[in-house]
Amino acid sequence: MRPPFQFPDDLLALQGAWLRTYAELAQAPATSGTTVLRRRLIALSRCLYTHPYWTDPAQWRAAGVELRRAARSHTPAPAEREAA
């Protein structure tokens, strides 16, 4: 049985942006100049790792997969959709 995780909406939005950026980078041709996408992915990774939700570094390992699953099924609020 999985432990229940309650992720804040801003953390789910960050993870969703990371997943979308990663997918864009995976689909981009190698010759298309992917620097912007790679830099965005690095910045989002930093924001995810340093988010206040992660009070203990071990918590990231325990909940990281659940966060990715939750972000894939998360329906963003209208303000989040406009920012994306």
Secondary structure, DSSP 8 states (H G I E B T S, - for coil): --------HHHHHHHHHHHHHHHHHHHS-GGG--HHHHHHHHHHHHHHHT-TT-SSHHHHHHHHHHHHHHHHH----HHHHHH-
